Structures are given as C-alpha cells and as structure tokens.
Amino acid sequence: MAGTKIGVSGHATVVKPDSISENCVPQKVLDAADKHNDLFTRLLKIQHAPTTLEYEERYIQDLKKQIASREPELQQLRISNPTEGKRCEKVRTSIVSRFAHKFARRSKDFEFNLETKEREYLKVQSRKEALECRIKWFEDAIDTAKRRISIVTPLATEYKKLKAELDQLHQDVFDGLADEYPEEERVKSAVIYNEDWYRTAQLQESVDRHALVAMNGAIVKIIIALKHCETAQRTSFGEFFGAKTIRQIIKRNSLSKAQAKLLEAHILLAQASRTQPGIRSFASDVHTIISGHALMDITFGKSASDTGCQQEVDNMATQIKSLEKEIRAEAKKQKDRYEAARKTVGEAATALEETRRELEILRAEIFEKISGKSCEQPSPDFEDDAPPPPPPTPYSEISLDSQLELVP
C-alpha cells in the first residue's frame, strides 16, 4: 500500500514498497536497511553536538586570551591604587600643608593640588574596577561555556561512535556494488578526491606556517642585532670625551652580541628557505655582514676607535638595515602564501564536508526506497532522550597566532 513520507531531502515522496522488486536489490542492502535507518535517525538528533563543542572550546580559548591580556594591567593598578589613595589622603589630612598654603595666600593652589590628587586616584580606581568587572564577566562566561561543554561532550562522543558505525555499515554494504548504484560510486569517488585535496592543502599550510614563523623569528633577531650595532656606534662617538678603554670594551661587547644575533637569524632564514623553496636564500647577505672587518677586527682585539673602523661600523649598520628591509619584503610574500594556503584548506574542508553530506543523503535515499521507511527528522521538542542543542555561544573570531603576524 502506498504512503507519503518526508525523506532526508526534505521533499514529500510517495513510497510504494510493493512495487520494488526485492530480486533486483542485493540481499546485504535489504538486511542493512533497518539498521541504517535507525543509525541515521539517531545521528540527526545529535548532529549539532560536534560543532557546538568546537565553538564552545574556541570561545573559552578566546576568553582566556582576553583575561591574560588584561591581567598585567590589573595587577599594576592594584599595586599603584593604594599608593595613590595614601597620597590623596595625606594631602587631604595635612593640617600643616593646609595652613602653610593659607598663610602664603595660596589656598587655591592647595585645593587645586588636592583635586588633582583625588582625580588621579579616582581615575585609577575607576580603571581598576572596570577591569575587574570585565574579567569577572569573562570568568562567568567561561563557567557558562564549561557547563555547556559538559552537556554536549557526551553527545559529541556518541555522535562520533554512531558515525563510525554508520560509515562501516556503508562500506560493508556498498563495497562492490558500483554497477548497481553508479551515482553512489560517483559521489564516493568525489569524497576520496576531496579527502586527498584536504590532506595536501593541510600539508602545504603547515609548510607555509613553519616558514613564516621562522622568518618572523629572523626579523626579530635582525632588529636586536641592529640595536647592538647602534649601541656600538654611540659608544664610538663618546670615545673622544674620555673613558676610552671602557667604551672600547662596551663596543666589542655590543658587536659580539650583534654577531651572535646575526648568526641566529642566519639559521632561521636557512630553515625557512629549506621549508619553503619559494623563499630566497639570504645566506650570502648575512655572511657578508658577519665576515666584515668591523666585526672581525674589533672582536679579536684590534683598535676599536680609529676613523676607518668607525666607518666600517657605520657601514655594517647600513647593511643590517638593508637586510632587514629585504627580509621584511620576503616575509610579506610568505605571509601571502600562508594566507592563500589557509584559504585553500578552508575551501577543501568545505568541499569535503559537502560531498560527505551528499553521499550520506544519497545512501539514505537508497535505503528509503528499498525499505519503504523514511529516516525521520527529529521532532522540534526533542521528546526522546537527546536534549535540545544549546545555541552556539557567539564569539569573536580568534586572530592568528602572534608568531604568524608580521613583526611591526
């Protein structure tokens, strides 16, 4: 007898079990129909769990970062606020200071000074209370998110278990039935292709990530080396005004530190170019600076104060600045590569998810036609044992790791 069912595609279809010839359907498909429908229906009821769990975990991470970024300022305000309060109280209760200003006919100055101290105290107090209130809000939000996680985690675990069981059932049932179900075979091939694409995209994203981190680290080392070199320049200028020996020691120490940082930058740049062949090699540039006369002569005890040596120190500083500029330009290109790889990972993940979902729906429709039973959608009130899905907590998009941001 015919009946109207609502299938997984959301459209009303007329199912006629009597018209389906069981002779043309493989026996293993018939045997698995009821089990498939049961698993699929249970999955639909808790399909929100993995996504909600991921959202809540990322939300907690973001909140913890917000708290960590505010804690140092709050600690500083907690230390300085009592000091400001004591100063304000001291000015307010100082009878000697009040009468001294009064006798000198400077009462207005006293009042102005008192108001200034009180204003500073209230400003610090207001900022401290605002930070404490904000952090308290973050902590309450974390507690709420953790309670949601405690509800969703068992459902997410059950979802993974049911999903693995359903995937294994599909593999056992449809293996070797490409001729009977060509559309299922086509979509399954698309899933395999997208899985390979996703793995390749993830690998490329990881390569570009490590290369970008190495380049940012090299920029930091170059900046520090330049600061040491500039210290040596300032020390050389002061040698003409006395304390020559001490200043020469400071210069040698600064140049030695600059050399060490350049070597560290050289290692990081070599690592970046090995990881990502698209990054040009800076080995010769760094080697030219490290092997320059200024570093070699001064470091190994030769005169550090003659005019020629000073000129070489100036030239070395210029070379380091030029190298920093070139590395920054290359790092910008690498950042673009990383962003493109990141975008590709997102596109591959979306394509993979869509094809997997399409394959699930197609297989469910096949079982519907065979068994004459639809995979029921969960009722709005969730009358079964599965609780209703909590709405995902809104959260600000987490920024890139600080190591992946270009050094300012």
N, C-alpha and C positions, 0 to 999 in steps of 0.2 A: 504494500500500500504506500502511495506517495505521501511525502510530508515536506513541510517547508522548514529549512534550517538556516541559521545565521553562521556562515563559515568564517574562517580566520581572515579572509579578505574583507569581511565586513558587509558583503552583499548577500541578499536573500537568494537562496538557490533551492531548487526542487530536487530532492534526493529520491531516487527510485531504486531501492535495493533489489527489488525483484527483477529489474531489467539488466542488472550487472551479472554477467556470466562469470561464475567463480572458476570456470575451466580456463579462462584466459588470464587469470591472476595467479601469480606464483603462490604456493602454499605458505611459504615463510612470511609473505606480506600479510596474508589473511590472519595468520597466527599472531602477528605482532600488532595488529590494528588496535585492539582494545588497550594493550599496554601503552602504545604510543599516545593514544588519546588521553589516557589518564596522566601520563607524564607531562604532556604538553599543556593540559589544563592547569596542573599544579604549578608549572613554570610561569604561566601567565599571571597567576595570582601574586607571585613574589618577584616578578621581573624588575620591580623598582629597587630591590634591595642592594645589588652591587653598585649601581650608580649613586644612590643615596649615601651609601657607606663611603664611597670615594669622595663625594662632595664634602661630607662632614669631616673626614680626616684632613683634607686640604684646608678646610675652613679653620680647624684647630691649629694647624701649622701656621697659617696666616696670622691668627690671633696671637700666637706665641711670639712671632716675629714683631708684632706691634708692641707687645709688652716689653720685649727685650730692648727695643729701640728707645723706650721711654724710661726704663729703669735707671740708667745712669743719671739723667737729669733730675729725676725724683730724689735719688739718693743725695745728690748735691744740694738740692733745695732743702731737704730735711736737715742737712748739716748747717747750711747758711741761715735758715729761717730763725732758729733760736738766737743766733748771734745778732741778727737784725732786730729781733724783739728786745734783746737786752740793751742794745744801743738806744733804741727808741725809748725804752723805759728809763734808762739812765738820763737822757736829755730831759724827759718829762718831769722826773722827780728831783732834778738837781736844783736845789734852792740857791746854792752859791752862784751857779751859772745864770739863773734867772735874775737874781738881784744885781749881779755884775753887769748884765746887759741893761737892766733898768737904770742903774746909776749912770751908765755910759750913754743913756738915752738911745739904746739900741734894742729896745723891746721888740720892735718889728723884725729885726734880724733873728732874735731868739725864736719868735713864733714861726718865722719862715723856715728856720733850721729844723724846728720840731715837726712842722708839717711835711718837710722833705723826708725826714726820717720815717715818719708814720706812713707816708705814701709809698716809700720803698718797701717798708715792712708789709703793708697790705698787698702790694703788687706781688711780692714773693709768696705771701700766704695764699693769695688767690690762684697763682700758678700752681702751687703745690697741691691745693685742694682739687683743682681741675684735673691734674694728672692722676691723683689718687682716685678720683671719681671715674676717670676714663679707664684706668687699669682695672678697677673693680668691675666695670661693665664688661671688659674683655674677659675677666676671670669667670663672671657669671655666664657669659656666652659660651665659654669653654665647657663649663659644667653642664649646660643645657645640651650642647653638641655631644658630650660624652654619654649623656643619658639616651640620646637618640641612637648613638652608635651601639649601646648595649642592647637596644631593641632590634636594630637592623642586622647586627653581626650574625646572630643565629640564622636569620633568613637568608643572608648572603651565602653562608656556608651550605645551607640546604639547597640554595639555587645552584651553586657550583656542583654539588653532588648529583642533583637531578639532571643538570645539563650534561654532565659527563655520561650519565646513564643513557640519556636520550641520544647523544652522539654515537655511543657504542651500539645502541639499537639500530640507528640508521645505517651505520657501517655494516652491521651484520645482515641487515635486510636488503639493502640496495646494492651490495657488492656483487658484481657480475650480472646486473640487470640493465646494462646500458641500452640494449636493443629494445627492451620493454618500455623503458622510461627515458627516452633521449633528452627530454628537457631537463630532467633531474641531473643527468650526466653533464649537460652543458653548464648548468649553474654550479655544479660541484667543481668542474674544471676552472670556472671563474674564481671560485673561492680559493683553490690551490694557487692560482696565478697571483691573486691579491695577497695571499699569505707570503709568497716569495717576495713580492714587491715591498710589503711591510717590513720584512726582515732586512732586506737590502737597504731600505730607507733608514731604518734604525741604526744599522751599522755605519752608514755614511754620516748620520747625525752625531753619533758617538765620536767618530774620527774628527769631524769639524769642531766638536765641543772641546776635545782634548787639545787640539791645535790652538784654538782661541784662548784657552786658559793659559797655555804655555806662552803665547805671545803677550798676553796681558802681564804675566809674571816678568817677562823680559823687559817690558816697558818700565815696570816699577824698579827693576834693578838699574836700568839706564838712568832713570831720574835720580836715584840715590847716588850713582857714580858721578853724575853731573854736579850734584850738591857738594860732594867731596872735592871735586876739581875746582869748583868756585871758591871753596874754603882755602885751597892751596893758592889760588890767585890773590885773595885778600891778604893772606899771610905774607906773600911775596911783596906786596905793596907796603906793608908795615915794616919790612926789614930795614928800611932806610931811617927809621926813627928809633932804633935801639933794639936790644934783646935779640940779636941776630941768631945766636945759636939755638935758642928756644923756638924761634919761629921756623928755623930750618927743620927742626925735629917735627914740629906740627905739620909742615908742608909734606915731609916724607911720609908721615903717618896718613895724611889725607889722600895722597896719591896712591899709597899702598891699598887703602880701602877702596879707592876708585877702581884700581886694577882688579881687586877681588870681585867687585860687583860686575865689572865688565865680563869677567870670566863666567860668573853665574849666568849673566844674560846670554853669553855665547852658548852655554849648554842648553838653555831653554829654547833659544832660537833654532839650534840644531834639532832638538826634539820636535819642535813644531814643523820644521821642513820635512823631517822624516815621516811624521804622521800624515801631513797633508802635502803631497808633491806640488800642489799649486802655489805654495808659499816659496818665494825666492830665498836663496841662501844669503845670509849676512856674515858668513864665516870670514871672508876676506876683509870686510869692513871692520869687524871687531878686531881681527888680528892686526890690522894696520895701526889701530889706536893703541892696542896693548903693547906692541913691539916698538912704539915710538921712542925717541931719545929722551923725552921728558920723563917718562916712567922709568925707563931702564937706567938712565944716568943718576937721577935723584934717588931712586930706591936703593941703588947699590953704592951710595956714599959719595958721589961726585958733587961738585958745587951746586947748591940749590938757589943761589942768589944772583948769578950773573945774568946779564941782559938777554943773552941768547937762550938760556934755559927758561927764563920767564916768557919769552916769546913762544917757546915750544909748549909751555903750559897753556898759554892763551890759544894756541892752535889746537891743542888737544880738546879744550873745552868747546871750541867751534866744531870740531869733528864729532864730538859726542852729541851736540845739539842737532847736527845734520843727521846723524844716525837715528836719533830719537824720532825726528820728523819722518824719515823713511819707514821706520818700523811702525809708526802710528798709521801711516798710509796703507801699509800691508795688512795691519791688524783690522783696519776698516774693511778691506776687501774680504778678509777671513770672517769678519762678523756678518757680512752679507751672505757669504757661503753658508754659514751656520744657520742664519735665518731662513735661507732657501731650503736647506736640508730639514729644518724643523717644520716648515710648511709642507714639505713633501711627506714627512711622517704623518702629519695630520690628515692629508689627503688620502694616503694609503690606508690609514686606520679607518677613515670614514667609508672608503670603498669596500674594505674587508667586512666591516660591520653590516653594510647594506647587502652585500652578496650573501653573507651568512644568514641574515634575516630572510632574504628572498628564498634561500634554499630551505629554511625551516618552514616557511609558509607553503612552498610548493610541495614538500613532503607531507605536511599536514593535510593539504587538499587531496593528495593522492589517497591517504588513509581515510579521509572523509568519504570519498567516492566509493571506496571499497567496502567500508563497514556500514555506511549509511548513518554514521553518528558524527555530529559536529563537535569540534573541540570548543567547548563552551567558554565564553569570556567570563571573567569573574564578575559577580554581581556588585553593584555600586556600594552596598552596605557591608560587603565582606562578611557574610554570615558564617563562613567556615572558620577554621582555626587560624587562618592568616590574618594578622591585624592590618588595618589600613596603612598605606605607606605614609610616613611623615613627609611633609613638603621639604624639598632640599633647602637648607639654610642659604640665603643669599650671601655671597662672599665676593670680595674684591679679587680680581684676577691676580694671582701671585706673579710678581715680577721675576725676571731672570735672576739666577744666582749671581751674587756680586762678582764672582770670578769671570762671568761671561759678559759683564758690562765693560765697555771700553774705559780705560783709565783716564780720568779727566786731566 
